[in-house]
Amino acid sequence: MSAESTAFPLADYPRTASGSAFDRIAEDYDQIFTDSLIGRAQRDSVWKVLTKTFREHDHVLELNCGTGEDAIFLAGKGISVFACDASRQMIARAEQRLRHISSQLPAVFCELPIERLRELQPKTQFDGAFSNFSGLNCVADLSEVASSLSHLVKRDGRLVLCFSTRFCLIEILHYLVLGQWRKAFRRCKGHTRVTLDDVQFTVYYPTIRQIRRSFAPYFSLYSYTGVGVAVPPSYLERWARRHPDVFRFLRRLEGLVARLPILRSTGDHVLLCFERVSG
């Protein structure tokens, strides 16, 4: 897939609130999350699914790519990735990382707000698409995303989408112990206002049923698994570092409980796999 056929001038896109917020933390994002114990543990769970879903020589679209960790990982396995993000600084960091590792890897990065996804016009359709770690939780209308992806992903192509859940058991218990009731149940109403480095934007917490309905009739949900069911959310990184033995146990436990029907929707995230169908 030609990069020239899909790249856009950066100035063409107005800044989104979430894009501006992540611009401000782009420089420290890898230290805060990507390279953290919790971030690595949760990402490893996602990578296991990605490497089972996509194969060498596939052409894959990534939404909300951040600093390019997932795109570079897949590119290293011979999978061509066209990676987009609303944050200009995140894209700049991703391109810098790619140059540092290898400019020969089949990955291209582009500033593209997900709200403008329909304007993407590749020469051929993608074999699949993915979005990791809650980028789609910043989108109010998921049905519009599904419609756009239906034009970009070929028949029988796959989607792998990682959302923050509406009901995170560890988060609820953590904040209840601290007596912070409002924080304990902040996800449960379905949306909340978030302030990130003085920039406010809305984060949505759709249920699995709502997500499935939003992506129909173009995509059919065929499996989902929890991410961060036993491993805690990333804001508990200090705790994880203070208790390495407990954290190692939780990582092992994660592999046992993340797919259990009762527990898989109660983690920090849920990873949903869809197949492109008619519609």
C-alpha positions in Angstrom: 0.0 0.0 0.0 1.4 3.3 -1.1 2.0 5.9 1.6 1.6 8.6 -1.0 -1.9 7.5 -1.7 -3.0 8.1 1.8 -0.9 10.8 3.5 -2.5 14.2 4.2 -1.0 17.6 5.0 -1.1 18.1 8.7 -2.5 21.6 8.5 -5.7 20.3 6.8 -7.2 19.2 10.1 -8.6 21.3 12.9 -7.4 20.3 16.3 -9.7 18.1 18.4 -9.9 18.4 22.1 -8.5 14.9 22.8 -5.8 15.4 20.1 -4.7 18.7 21.8 -4.7 17.0 25.2 -2.5 14.2 24.1 -0.2 16.6 22.3 0.7 17.9 25.7 1.7 14.6 27.2 3.2 13.0 24.1 6.8 13.6 25.3 6.2 11.7 28.5 3.6 9.2 27.3 6.0 6.2 26.9 7.5 6.7 30.3 4.0 7.1 31.9 2.4 4.1 30.2 4.1 2.3 27.4 7.2 1.4 29.4 5.4 0.9 32.7 5.0 -2.5 34.3 1.2 -2.3 34.0 1.3 -0.9 30.5 3.6 -3.6 29.3 1.5 -6.3 30.9 -1.7 -5.1 29.4 -0.1 -4.5 26.0 1.2 -8.1 26.0 -2.3 -9.4 26.3 -3.4 -7.3 23.3 -0.4 -8.4 21.2 -1.2 -12.0 21.7 -4.6 -11.4 20.0 -3.1 -9.1 17.3 -0.5 -11.7 16.2 -3.2 -14.4 16.0 -5.5 -12.1 13.9 -3.1 -10.5 11.4 -0.4 -12.3 9.4 2.7 -11.4 7.5 2.0 -9.3 4.3 -1.4 -8.1 5.6 -2.2 -4.4 5.2 -3.7 -3.1 8.4 -5.1 0.2 9.5 -4.4 1.4 13.0 -6.6 4.0 14.7 -5.4 6.1 17.6 -1.8 4.8 17.3 -0.2 7.0 19.9 3.6 6.9 19.8 3.6 3.9 17.5 4.3 1.0 19.8 1.8 -1.4 18.3 2.4 -0.3 14.7 6.2 -0.8 15.0 5.7 -4.2 16.7 3.4 -5.5 13.9 5.7 -4.0 11.2 8.5 -5.9 12.7 6.5 -9.1 11.9 6.1 -8.1 8.3 2.7 -6.6 8.6 2.2 -3.3 6.8 0.6 -0.7 9.0 -1.0 2.6 8.2 -1.3 4.3 11.6 -3.4 7.3 12.4 -3.8 9.6 15.4 -5.5 12.9 16.2 -2.4 14.1 18.1 0.2 15.8 16.0 2.9 15.3 18.7 2.1 11.7 19.1 2.6 11.2 15.4 5.9 13.1 15.5 7.1 10.8 18.4 6.0 7.7 16.4 7.9 8.8 13.3 11.0 9.6 15.5 10.8 6.1 17.0 10.5 4.5 13.6 13.5 6.3 12.3 15.5 5.3 15.3 14.6 1.6 15.0 14.5 1.1 11.2 13.2 3.3 8.4 12.7 0.0 6.4 9.8 -1.3 8.5 6.5 -1.2 6.7 4.8 1.4 8.9 3.4 4.8 7.9 2.1 7.4 10.4 -0.4 10.1 9.7 -2.2 12.7 11.7 -5.9 11.9 11.1 -8.7 12.5 13.5 -11.0 9.6 13.6 -13.9 11.9 12.8 -12.3 12.4 9.3 -11.7 8.7 8.7 -14.1 8.5 5.8 -11.7 10.9 3.8 -9.0 8.2 3.8 -8.8 6.8 0.3 -6.3 3.9 0.0 -5.6 2.3 -3.4 -6.8 -1.0 -2.0 -8.9 -2.0 1.0 -7.2 -3.0 4.3 -7.1 -6.6 5.5 -8.1 -5.4 8.9 -8.0 -2.6 11.4 -7.3 -2.2 15.1 -7.4 0.4 17.9 -5.7 -0.1 21.2 -6.2 1.3 24.7 -9.3 3.3 24.6 -8.8 5.7 21.7 -12.4 4.9 20.6 -13.7 5.8 24.0 -13.2 9.4 22.9 -15.7 9.0 20.1 -19.4 9.8 20.7 -20.8 8.1 17.6 -19.3 4.6 17.0 -21.8 3.8 14.3 -20.2 6.5 12.1 -16.8 4.9 12.8 -18.2 1.5 11.8 -19.6 2.9 8.6 -16.3 4.5 7.6 -14.4 1.3 8.4 -16.9 -0.7 6.2 -15.5 1.2 3.2 -11.9 0.7 4.2 -11.8 -3.0 5.3 -12.3 -5.8 2.8 -15.0 -8.5 3.2 -14.0 -11.1 5.8 -11.4 -8.6 7.2 -11.0 -8.3 11.0 -11.2 -5.6 13.5 -9.5 -5.7 16.9 -10.8 -2.9 19.2 -9.7 -2.2 22.8 -12.2 -0.2 24.9 -12.2 1.0 28.5 -15.0 -0.9 30.1 -18.0 0.6 31.9 -17.5 -1.6 34.9 -13.9 -2.0 36.1 -14.0 -4.2 39.3 -10.5 -3.3 40.5 -11.1 0.4 40.0 -14.4 0.3 41.9 -12.8 -1.7 44.8 -9.7 0.6 44.9 -11.7 3.8 45.2 -14.2 2.4 47.6 -11.4 1.4 50.0 -10.2 5.0 49.7 -13.7 6.3 50.4 -13.9 8.0 47.0 -17.3 6.9 45.9 -17.7 9.3 43.0 -14.5 8.0 41.4 -15.4 4.4 42.2 -18.4 4.6 39.9 -17.3 7.3 37.5 -17.6 5.0 34.5 -21.0 3.5 35.3 -23.1 6.4 34.0 -21.6 5.9 30.5 -19.5 9.0 30.1 -17.4 11.5 32.1 -15.5 14.7 31.6 -11.7 14.2 31.8 -9.1 16.9 32.2 -5.7 16.0 30.8 -3.0 18.7 31.3 -5.6 21.4 31.6 -7.5 20.3 28.4 -11.1 18.9 28.9 -12.8 16.3 26.7 -15.5 13.7 27.1 -14.7 10.0 27.5 -17.5 7.5 26.8 -17.9 4.0 28.3 -20.2 2.0 26.0 -21.3 -1.5 27.0 -20.4 -4.5 24.9 -24.0 -4.7 23.7 -23.9 -1.0 22.6 -20.6 -1.5 20.8 -21.9 -4.6 19.0 -25.0 -2.8 17.9 -23.0 0.2 16.7 -20.8 -1.9 14.4 -23.7 -3.9 12.9 -24.6 -4.6 10.2 -21.1 -4.1 8.7 -19.2 -6.1 11.3 -20.0 -9.1 13.4 -18.6 -9.6 16.9 -17.0 -13.1 17.2 -15.0 -13.0 20.4 -13.9 -10.7 23.2 -11.6 -11.0 26.2 -10.7 -8.9 29.2 -7.5 -6.8 29.5 -6.6 -5.8 33.0 -9.0 -8.1 34.8 -6.4 -9.1 37.4 -3.7 -6.6 36.4 -4.7 -3.2 37.8 -5.2 0.1 35.9 -2.1 2.0 35.0 -2.6 4.7 37.7 -1.6 2.0 40.2 1.9 1.7 38.8 3.6 2.8 42.0 1.7 0.0 43.9 2.8 -2.5 41.3 6.5 -1.5 41.7 6.3 -1.7 45.5 4.8 -5.2 45.3 6.6 -7.0 42.5 5.8 -10.5 43.7 2.1 -9.7 44.0 2.2 -8.1 40.6 3.9 -11.1 39.0 1.1 -13.3 40.5 -1.5 -11.0 39.1 0.1 -11.2 35.6 -0.1 -15.0 35.8 -3.7 -14.9 37.1 -4.7 -12.6 34.2 -4.1 -15.4 31.7 -6.5 -17.6 33.6 -9.4 -15.2 34.2 -9.4 -12.8 31.2 -11.5 -15.0 29.1 -14.0 -16.2 31.7 -17.5 -15.2 30.7 -18.3 -13.7 34.1 -15.1 -11.7 34.5 -14.0 -10.7 31.0 -16.1 -7.6 30.9 -15.0 -6.4 34.3 -11.4 -5.5 33.5 -9.8 -2.1 32.9 -10.3 -2.8 29.2 -12.1 -5.2 26.9 -10.7 -6.4 23.6 -13.3 -7.1 21.0 -12.8 -9.0 17.7 -15.1 -8.4 14.7 -15.4 -9.8 11.2 -16.4 -7.7 8.2 -19.7 -9.0 6.8 -22.2 -7.8 4.2 -24.1 -4.6 4.9 
